[in-house]
Amino acid sequence: MKVQDLFNVTGKITIVTGGASGIGYACAEVMADNGAIVTLMDIDPAGLEKAAAKLKASGAQVFTEVVDVTKKETIKRAFESVAKRHGKIEVVFANAGISGGPGFLNAEDKRDPSRAIENLPEDLWDRVMATNLGSVFKTIQIATPYLKENGGGKIVVTSSVSAFKIEQYVGTIYVASKAGVAQLLRQAALELAAYNIQVNALAPGPCVTNIGGGRLQDKAAQDFFATKHPNHRMATTDDMQGAALYLASPASRHVTGEHIIIDGGFSLGLAD
Ligand SMILES: NC(=O)c1ccc[n+]([C@@H]2O[C@H](COP(=O)([O-])OP(=O)(O)OC[C@H]3O[C@@H](n4cnc5c(N)ncnc54)[C@H](O)[C@@H]3O)[C@@H](O)[C@H]2O)c1
């Protein structure tokens, strides 16, 4: 097969949650740049408009829907609106998520008492679980009937290396939420394989985005995480685009329940 057929997403009706920023925006961009018709869904209306304008400037067909992925009704309404506009939904990126704050060690490798497990607030648990895990469940639930109706489709979840790798510098609740995401998508992949629906995940390592109030935009934070990578740098969002396109395209048609770890070797450890 030719590369242009393997990775052909032309005209694919695509949804990206959390598409106004960061990794979601990068997924939307690679889909739009390759001819997909993309709807960005996000809780941030101003961010949505800015992101859509940027994508439209290169000629893409892009639409927006304001959605809070913790609220099933808002996701449902937005999916209905996409289906009404385009007649179907074929590719769904369940990407929206938030940070759970820093880990129990700070950048000086000292314990931060405010991040000790006994001091983590319960409302943070509820918020992170609802946004990172509950939202993926709700999005898959709402997407599935549309994909079944097409005779197949793609769900690409943004998981994390934190689903597998225990991390001192990443919030405990976040790590737990992503571990839940990993098993949820494998279970969904098993159930939906017979319907020709593939459910896979991007598993980024630390990546420069606006997550956590933009703390990873900080040069000091980037330098710190660079020292934890064997390739001596943090990811940027365009590092996610190859795997995003692969998982959304015919090239991955016999792949399901899988994570693609995109971390420059971060989870392998350090070399020199
Ligand atoms: N940046 C990293 O280091 C990293 C690493 C691994 C995984 N991830 C995951 O990548 C995904 C995207 O995060 P990012 O790093 O691009 O962050 P980001 O903050 O740049 O983008 C997240 C987007 O999600 C939106 N969002 C947040 N809560 C929402 C809600 N309730 N409803 C709808 N939209 C909502 C935000 O408005 C924002 O536009 C998340 O699932 C995150 O956990 C990030």
The ligand as an SDF file (V2000), in Angstrom:
LIG
                    3D

 44 48  0  0  0  0  0  0  0  0999 V2000
    1.5660   17.9160   28.8120 N   0  0  0  0  0  0  0  0  0  0  0  0
    2.0120   16.7550   29.2770 C   0  0  0  0  0  0  0  0  0  0  0  0
    3.1300   16.6510   29.7980 O   0  0  0  0  0  0  0  0  0  0  0  0
    1.1480   15.5340   29.1640 C   0  0  0  0  0  0  0  0  0  0  0  0
    1.7350   14.2790   29.3030 C   0  0  0  0  0  0  0  0  0  0  0  0
    0.9420   13.1480   29.1950 C   0  0  0  0  0  0  0  0  0  0  0  0
   -0.4080   13.2670   28.9570 C   0  0  0  0  0  0  0  0  0  0  0  0
   -0.9680   14.4950   28.8260 N   0  0  0  0  0  0  0  0  0  0  0  0
   -2.4190   14.5650   28.5790 C   0  0  0  0  0  0  0  0  0  0  0  0
   -2.6610   15.2780   27.3870 O   0  0  0  0  0  0  0  0  0  0  0  0
   -4.0090   15.7480   27.4030 C   0  0  0  0  0  0  0  0  0  0  0  0
   -4.0300   17.1840   26.9250 C   0  0  0  0  0  0  0  0  0  0  0  0
   -3.3300   17.9970   27.8540 O   0  0  0  0  0  0  0  0  0  0  0  0
   -2.2860   19.1040   27.4280 P   0  0  0  0  0  0  0  0  0  0  0  0
   -1.0180   18.7780   28.0790 O   0  0  0  0  0  0  0  0  0  0  0  0
   -2.3430   19.3210   25.9740 O   0  0  0  0  0  0  0  0  0  0  0  0
   -2.8730   20.3690   28.2350 O   0  0  0  0  0  0  0  0  0  0  0  0
   -3.4720   21.7650   27.7850 P   0  0  0  0  0  0  0  0  0  0  0  0
   -3.9010   22.4160   29.0510 O   0  0  0  0  0  0  0  0  0  0  0  0
   -2.5320   22.4860   26.8930 O   0  0  0  0  0  0  0  0  0  0  0  0
   -4.7690   21.3660   26.9390 O   0  0  0  0  0  0  0  0  0  0  0  0
   -5.8890   20.7640   27.5480 C   0  0  0  0  0  0  0  0  0  0  0  0
   -7.1600   21.3040   26.9150 C   0  0  0  0  0  0  0  0  0  0  0  0
   -8.2580   20.6410   27.5480 O   0  0  0  0  0  0  0  0  0  0  0  0
   -9.2450   21.6090   27.8670 C   0  0  0  0  0  0  0  0  0  0  0  0
  -10.0630   21.1480   28.9870 N   0  0  0  0  0  0  0  0  0  0  0  0
   -9.6960   21.0620   30.3060 C   0  0  0  0  0  0  0  0  0  0  0  0
  -10.7510   20.6610   31.0340 N   0  0  0  0  0  0  0  0  0  0  0  0
  -11.7910   20.4820   30.1730 C   0  0  0  0  0  0  0  0  0  0  0  0
  -13.1380   20.0990   30.3370 C   0  0  0  0  0  0  0  0  0  0  0  0
  -13.6530   19.8150   31.5420 N   0  0  0  0  0  0  0  0  0  0  0  0
  -13.9180   20.0340   29.2430 N   0  0  0  0  0  0  0  0  0  0  0  0
  -13.4220   20.3350   28.0090 C   0  0  0  0  0  0  0  0  0  0  0  0
  -12.1700   20.7310   27.8040 N   0  0  0  0  0  0  0  0  0  0  0  0
  -11.3580   20.7970   28.8650 C   0  0  0  0  0  0  0  0  0  0  0  0
   -8.4670   22.8710   28.1910 C   0  0  0  0  0  0  0  0  0  0  0  0
   -9.2860   24.0410   28.0900 O   0  0  0  0  0  0  0  0  0  0  0  0
   -7.3470   22.8180   27.1600 C   0  0  0  0  0  0  0  0  0  0  0  0
   -7.7060   23.4700   25.9680 O   0  0  0  0  0  0  0  0  0  0  0  0
   -4.5020   15.5460   28.8230 C   0  0  0  0  0  0  0  0  0  0  0  0
   -5.3250   14.3900   28.8720 O   0  0  0  0  0  0  0  0  0  0  0  0
   -3.2290   15.3230   29.6160 C   0  0  0  0  0  0  0  0  0  0  0  0
   -3.4270   14.5710   30.7600 O   0  0  0  0  0  0  0  0  0  0  0  0
   -0.2260   15.6350   28.9220 C   0  0  0  0  0  0  0  0  0  0  0  0
  1  2  1  0
  2  3  2  0
  2  4  1  0
  4  5  1  0
  4 44  2  0
  5  6  2  0
  6  7  1  0
  7  8  2  0
  8  9  1  0
  8 44  1  0
  9 10  1  0
  9 42  1  0
 10 11  1  0
 11 12  1  0
 11 40  1  0
 12 13  1  0
 13 14  1  0
 14 15  2  0
 14 16  1  0
 14 17  1  0
 17 18  1  0
 18 19  2  0
 18 20  1  0
 18 21  1  0
 21 22  1  0
 22 23  1  0
 23 24  1  0
 23 38  1  0
 24 25  1  0
 25 26  1  0
 25 36  1  0
 26 27  1  0
 26 35  1  0
 27 28  2  0
 28 29  1  0
 29 30  1  0
 29 35  2  0
 30 31  1  0
 30 32  2  0
 32 33  1  0
 33 34  2  0
 34 35  1  0
 36 37  1  0
 36 38  1  0
 38 39  1  0
 40 41  1  0
 40 42  1  0
 42 43  1  0
M  CHG  2   8   1  16  -1
M  END
$$$$
